């Protein structure tokens, strides 16, 4: 979540998955606005307006001048993705772990778990379980299970996941995954699963008598 999200109290709820407005349910001592102005570490309990569940936030000031900007230092439950129920458990468990890794700033681990989840997806869709992910994705593309554009998206996840999983060849300039890259990978894999799992599930529901 970014500073604009915090200012507007818009989050993705870890309980119901909705990205929606939250409201202040409790904050530690006095006015929440005054705490931010004076630069104190702040603690809040926010309520999801969609499911009425709660999250805890601990924030700190990151800018001196007004308007003061705050950054979220800790959230509970973690800001991980609650995978869509149409995603198979063996695929969803690694996606969930990837999002938890992102929520604590573990960028290498996030992309590695995205890659692991993607390989479980490839196996779930019928790719040869003995092949590596590179060949599995090509098989799914060649069999028409995923279109070319989705193959390109999935292969980008594979490549960045490899960087997250393996140290660079140069021990001094060891390649690392950045926050921006991990964010993009997580967003891409969500779109892949929308095509592979969520949209077919939606169509099935619409076509039910």
C-alpha positions in Angstrom: 0.0 0.0 0.0 1.2 3.5 -0.7 0.9 6.9 1.1 -2.1 7.8 -1.0 -3.9 4.6 0.0 -3.2 5.3 3.7 -4.4 8.9 3.5 -7.7 7.7 1.9 -7.9 4.6 4.1 -8.2 2.3 1.0 -6.8 -1.2 1.4 -7.2 -4.7 0.1 -8.9 -6.5 2.9 -6.9 -9.7 3.9 -10.2 -11.3 5.0 -12.7 -10.7 2.1 -10.3 -9.6 -0.7 -12.2 -6.4 -1.4 -10.2 -3.3 -2.1 -12.4 -0.8 -0.4 -12.6 2.0 2.1 -11.7 1.3 5.8 -12.8 3.4 8.7 -11.0 4.2 12.0 -12.2 1.9 14.7 -9.5 2.8 17.2 -6.2 4.7 17.4 -3.7 5.1 20.2 -4.3 8.3 22.2 -5.7 11.5 20.9 -6.3 12.6 17.4 -4.9 10.4 14.7 -4.3 13.5 12.5 -2.4 15.3 15.3 -0.3 12.2 15.9 0.9 12.3 12.3 1.5 16.0 12.4 3.7 15.7 15.5 5.5 12.8 14.0 4.7 10.1 16.6 4.6 6.5 15.7 0.9 5.8 15.3 -1.2 2.7 15.9 -4.6 2.1 14.4 -7.3 -0.5 14.2 -9.3 -0.1 11.0 -12.6 -1.7 10.0 -13.3 -3.0 6.5 -16.5 -1.5 5.3 -17.2 -4.5 3.1 -17.0 -7.4 5.6 -16.7 -5.5 8.9 -13.4 -7.4 9.8 -10.5 -5.5 11.4 -6.8 -4.9 10.6 -4.1 -3.4 12.9 -1.6 -0.9 11.5 1.5 0.7 12.9 2.8 3.7 11.0 5.6 6.3 11.2 6.2 9.7 9.7 8.4 9.8 6.6 8.2 13.5 5.8 8.7 16.6 7.9 6.7 19.2 6.0 3.0 19.4 5.8 1.0 17.5 4.7 2.8 14.8 6.6 3.2 11.5 4.8 3.1 8.3 6.8 4.3 4.8 5.8 2.9 1.5 7.1 5.5 -0.4 9.1 3.4 -3.3 10.4 0.1 -4.7 9.5 -1.9 -7.6 11.1 -3.2 -9.8 9.5 -0.5 -9.4 6.8 -1.5 -7.7 3.6 -1.3 -10.8 1.6 -3.7 -11.9 -1.1 -6.6 -14.2 -0.2 -6.6 -16.3 -3.5 -9.8 -16.6 -5.4 -11.7 -19.8 -4.5 -11.5 -21.0 -8.1 -7.7 -21.4 -7.8 -6.8 -24.9 -6.9 -5.3 -25.3 -3.4 -1.9 -26.5 -4.5 -1.6 -23.3 -6.7 -3.2 -20.9 -4.2 -1.0 -21.9 -1.3 2.1 -20.6 -3.0 0.4 -17.5 -4.3 -0.7 -16.7 -0.8 2.9 -17.2 0.5 4.2 -14.9 -2.3 1.9 -12.1 -1.3 2.9 -12.5 2.4 6.5 -12.3 1.3 5.8 -9.1 -0.5 4.0 -7.7 2.6 7.1 -8.0 4.7 9.5 -6.7 2.0 11.0 -10.1 0.9 11.2 -9.3 -2.8 13.4 -12.3 -3.8 11.2 -14.7 -1.9 8.0 -13.2 -3.4 9.0 -13.8 -7.0 10.4 -17.2 -6.2 7.0 -18.2 -4.7 5.2 -16.8 -7.7 7.3 -19.0 -9.9 6.6 -22.0 -7.7 2.9 -21.3 -7.8 3.1 -20.9 -11.6 4.7 -24.3 -11.9 1.9 -25.9 -9.9 -0.6 -24.1 -12.2 1.2 -25.6 -15.3 1.0 -29.1 -13.8 -2.7 -28.5 -12.9 -3.4 -27.6 -16.5 -1.9 -30.8 -17.8 1.8 -30.0 -18.6 4.3 -32.8 -18.3 5.2 -32.9 -14.6 8.7 -34.2 -15.5 9.6 -31.1 -17.5 11.0 -27.9 -16.2 8.8 -24.8 -16.2 10.3 -23.4 -19.4 9.1 -26.5 -21.3 5.8 -26.7 -19.4 4.8 -23.2 -20.4 5.7 -23.8 -24.0 3.6 -27.0 -24.0 0.6 -25.2 -22.7 1.0 -22.5 -25.4 1.5 -25.0 -28.2 -1.6 -27.0 -27.1 -3.7 -23.8 -27.1 -4.4 -24.0 -23.3 -2.9 -20.5 -22.9 -2.6 -17.8 -25.7 0.7 -16.3 -26.7 0.2 -13.1 -24.7 -0.4 -15.1 -21.5 2.6 -17.2 -22.3 4.7 -14.1 -22.4 3.3 -13.0 -19.1 4.0 -16.4 -17.5 7.5 -16.5 -18.9 8.2 -13.1 -17.4 7.3 -14.5 -14.0 9.5 -17.6 -14.6 12.5 -15.4 -15.5 12.1 -13.0 -12.5 11.5 -16.0 -10.2 14.7 -17.5 -11.3 16.5 -14.3 -10.3 14.8 -14.5 -6.9 15.8 -18.1 -6.4 19.4 -18.1 -7.6 22.3 -15.8 -6.7 24.0 -13.9 -9.5 27.2 -15.2 -11.1 29.1 -12.2 -9.8 29.4 -12.5 -6.0 29.9 -8.8 -5.7 27.1 -7.6 -8.0 24.7 -10.3 -6.8 21.4 -9.8 -8.7 18.4 -8.9 -6.5 14.8 -8.5 -7.2 13.6 -4.9 -6.5 10.3 -3.9 -4.8 9.0 -2.6 -8.1 9.8 -5.8 -9.9 8.2 -8.0 -7.2 5.1 -5.8 -7.3 4.8 -6.2 -11.1 5.3 -10.0 -10.9 2.6 -10.3 -8.3 0.3 -8.2 -10.4 1.0 -10.3 -13.5 0.4 -13.6 -11.8 -2.9 -12.4 -10.5 -3.9 -11.6 -14.1 -2.7 -15.0 -15.4 -4.9 -16.7 -12.8 -7.9 -14.5 -13.7 -7.7 -15.9 -17.2 -6.9 -19.5 -16.3 -9.2 -19.9 -13.3 -11.4 -17.0 -12.3 -13.0 -16.0 -15.7 -13.9 -19.6 -16.6 -15.4 -19.9 -13.1 -17.4 -16.7 -13.7 -18.6 -17.9 -17.1 -19.7 -21.3 -15.6 -21.7 -19.4 -12.9 -23.4 -17.2 -15.5 -24.3 -20.2 -17.7 -25.9 -22.1 -14.8 -29.7 -22.5 -15.3 
